[in-house]
Amino acid sequence: MTSFSTKKAHFFLASGAALFILSPAHAQETDQVSENETYSGEIVVTAQKRAERLIETPQSISVLSSEELSKIAAKQFVDFANTVPGLQYTSQGAGTSQISLRGVTSGADVSSTVGVYVDEVPYGSSSAFANGARRALDVGLFDIERIEVLRGPQGTLYGASSMGGVLKYVMTKPSLTQFETKAQLGVSTTRFGGTSYDASAVVNAPIALDKAAVRASGFYSRDGGYFDNIVTGENDVDRGKVYGGRLDALFAPAEDLSIRLTGFAQDVRRQGGSYANIGLNGVPVAGYLDQAHPLDEPFRSDFRLGSATIDYSFAGATLTSVTSYQVNKTFATTDGSAVYAPFLQILANIPAEAVAINELARTRKFTQEIRIASPTEQTISWLAGGFYTREKSLLRQVADTYGAGLVLLPNINAVTAAIDSTYEEYAVFGNLTWRLTEAFDVSGGIRYAHNNQEFTQDASGIFVVSAPGSSSSEGVVTYLANARYRIGRNATAYARFATGYRPGGPNFRVIDPATNQPSPPTFDSDSLNSYELGFKAETADRKFGIDLSGYYIEWKDIQLLSPVAGVANFANGPGARIKGAEMTLTARPAREFVATGSFAYNDGYLTDDVPLLGARKGERLPNTPHFTAAVNVDYSMVESALKPTFGATLRFASDSKASFDASPALRQYDVPDYATVDLRGGVSFGPVDAQVYVQNLFDTRGQLAAQTVLSQLGGPAQVLVLRPRTAGLRLTSRF
């Protein structure tokens, strides 16, 4: 559909670069591990829906603690994404990010390949009809306990659309014993941009000691922006704000029972998109921080989530129930003039000078998961559960056409469309681990999921047609197999095989102006097999550590965006292979000093020609650099009264591609390599911690990603450029 296509297309930036700096900080207590059961200095994760030591988890995981997020002054997703190995993204600002892991992306993804979770709750649409792939949740990062990034397919435990991995925001739980308040203020200024500031606060209050507590937090962040529009004359068009809050109540009426009720609200408001217009030859239209289009592109997003988590231990097992309901609404305008104005002039003889695509996307989603797990200490441990979701989505798009002098042409209907869709899925899953010896165990997992989809396209206009209601039904099985060998307490080697998939479904109906024929009515699911070897180790005193993994992925029936006359349409391609490796080295030779180096290599390529996209066998997959690296150094004078700290980060990403070389609809753009350096320092004044930082010290114009859906007629790419040199101050106080 035209509107669909334009809006969808508008948020396809290509190429992300990311490395992970392994956090030396402690993760806090997790769902099933009490504080006195964690080991000093160790990180505990819940990636396998059980609490485990990170060093013993048989898969590749990155953990960013709240301390690490604060250290790099992270306020939103793009602030930490380029510190995680294998994590790529495209973005045009808060609320408009597309995420991929280990290169599992076709550039402009049909639906998400990475599952996003808030604690135990999956976020967003599972189908392709609500722009979910480009609406990854951008959580305000205040009062977060940690972020877990699970690389590789997670289909057995996390289901559909986690074929690349999972990004999990783990919120701080209420404390049943301690009253706590925390406040934070920050301000920064960006060269050639505006002033940014943020404020946040949290209160934790036990209601009945050891029985009930409430935790409430609120946050507000204003981004001053740094891109200018030379056509409209407006500066800092990407300025915006993110604000919201959480209310979290925890009850423990009995020793073996806990009930957690959570409410989360977050709004995003932006004046425009974060990108520069750069020609397909790499030469900017004006400057590397300039846009050139005639219309404004406002964006806003409203997210609401309520959830209830119940844990009950009985007879040597733990029963967990997670219930949630969420509503996600986005309103956005895309300036589609570069494609749609010429099409209207040529095909319909309409004197169009500019075309705005106005979009409303809304998803209402209910989920329920129930699972039961045995203790992990026994010879055979197991986990079994069921999952259900029902989603109802609406996507409305209207094209406004403007003539000379940007006067609205009210009688021109290029696109008016309303897409109603429902997605319903039920699944059963189970994992079994057999401890053959104290050091060696094997695991197997399986999940059967069945989804039903319904779709209605009510549309009129030059580029689109209405379509009768259609439906699809699909059942999929995913598998997992692990072998793990513990080489003492501080080293683990593992082998992992896992599968993942994304649902297919009904397709948008689009008229091809060249043939006057409608597009295909359906598209198929795609799937992949992943093979991984890994090794994790650290010395007994935790002074030196290594985390190493290598993987090989076979991706079949790739879902592809195939625009027709600039309008979104879905199709399946042949396949791809991806191979790569990640390594993180950590050194803590003294109490005051920590250094880490993170490195990632990725090589993804097509196994056959894809004539639909003009892609050749052996051509690189988009959005993914071959090599990324990060080096992080921190020094703290812990014996001093002011506890001064000093740190620096160096990040590098090699070049990448935005599309395929001969693609007629998604034109190719070469994203060059870049390097950047950040500095930071801090002191403590009693209960107040003060931090100063400089990001992008040398003011590099690094290009992070590009999208070319609006470049079909040779127009410029939309390129996300690294934020210019930014200096900031942050104050944090705890009481």
HELIX and SHEET records of a PDB file:
HELIX    1   1 THR A    2  HIS A   10  1                                   9    
HELIX    2   2 GLU A   35  GLU A   37  5                                   3    
HELIX    3   3 LEU A   54  GLU A   56  5                                   3    
HELIX    4   4 SER A   66  LYS A   71  1                                   6    
HELIX    5   5 PHE A   77  ALA A   81  1                                   5    
HELIX    6   6 GLY A  132  ARG A  134  5                                   3    
HELIX    7   7 GLY A  155  TYR A  158  1                                   4    
HELIX    8   8 SER A  337  ALA A  348  1                                  12    
HELIX    9   9 ALA A  404  LEU A  406  5                                   3    
HELIX   10  10 PRO A  611  LEU A  613  5                                   3    
HELIX   11  11 VAL A  709  SER A  711  5                                   3    
SHEET    1   A 2 VAL A  44  VAL A  45  0                                        
SHEET    2   A 2 GLU A  52  ARG A  53 -1                                        
SHEET    1   B 5 ILE A  61  SER A  65  0                                        
SHEET    2   B 5 ILE A 144  ARG A 151 -1                                        
SHEET    3   B 5 GLY A 165  MET A 171 -1                                        
SHEET    4   B 5 VAL A 114  VAL A 118  1                                        
SHEET    5   B 5 VAL A 121  PRO A 122 -1                                        
SHEET    1   C 2 LEU A  87  SER A  91  0                                        
SHEET    2   C 2 SER A  97  LEU A 101 -1                                        
SHEET    1   D23 GLU A 180  THR A 190  0                                        
SHEET    2   D23 THR A 195  ALA A 208 -1                                        
SHEET    3   D23 ALA A 212  ASP A 223 -1                                        
SHEET    4   D23 GLY A 240  ALA A 254 -1                                        
SHEET    5   D23 LEU A 257  ARG A 270 -1                                        
SHEET    6   D23 PHE A 299  PHE A 314 -1                                        
SHEET    7   D23 ALA A 317  ASP A 335 -1                                        
SHEET    8   D23 ALA A 354  ALA A 373 -1                                        
SHEET    9   D23 ILE A 380  TYR A 402 -1                                        
SHEET   10   D23 THR A 416  ARG A 435 -1                                        
SHEET   11   D23 PHE A 440  SER A 460 -1                                        
SHEET   12   D23 ALA A 467  ARG A 486 -1                                        
SHEET   13   D23 ALA A 491  ARG A 502 -1                                        
SHEET   14   D23 ASP A 526  GLU A 538 -1                                        
SHEET   15   D23 PHE A 544  LYS A 556 -1                                        
SHEET   16   D23 GLY A 575  ALA A 590 -1                                        
SHEET   17   D23 PHE A 593  LEU A 606 -1                                        
SHEET   18   D23 PHE A 627  SER A 636 -1                                        
SHEET   19   D23 THR A 645  ALA A 653 -1                                        
SHEET   20   D23 TYR A 674  PHE A 685 -1                                        
SHEET   21   D23 VAL A 688  GLN A 695 -1                                        
SHEET   22   D23 THR A 726  ARG A 734 -1                                        
SHEET   23   D23 GLU A 180  THR A 190 -1                                        
SHEET    1   E 2 ASP A 228  ASN A 229  0                                        
SHEET    2   E 2 ASP A 290  GLN A 291  1                                        
SHEET    1   F 3 ALA A 276  ILE A 278  0                                        
SHEET    2   F 3 ALA A 717  VAL A 721 -1                                        
SHEET    3   F 3 GLN A 703  GLN A 707 -1                                        
SHEET    1   G 2 GLY A 505  PRO A 506  0                                        
SHEET    2   G 2 THR A 522  PHE A 523 -1                                        
SHEET    1   H 2 ILE A 511  ASP A 512  0                                        
SHEET    2   H 2 GLN A 517  PRO A 518 -1                                        
SHEET    1   I 2 GLN A 559  LEU A 561  0                                        
SHEET    2   I 2 PHE A 570  ASN A 572 -1                                        
SHEET    1   J 2 SER A 656  LYS A 657  0                                        
SHEET    2   J 2 ASP A 670  VAL A 671 -1                                        
END                                                                             
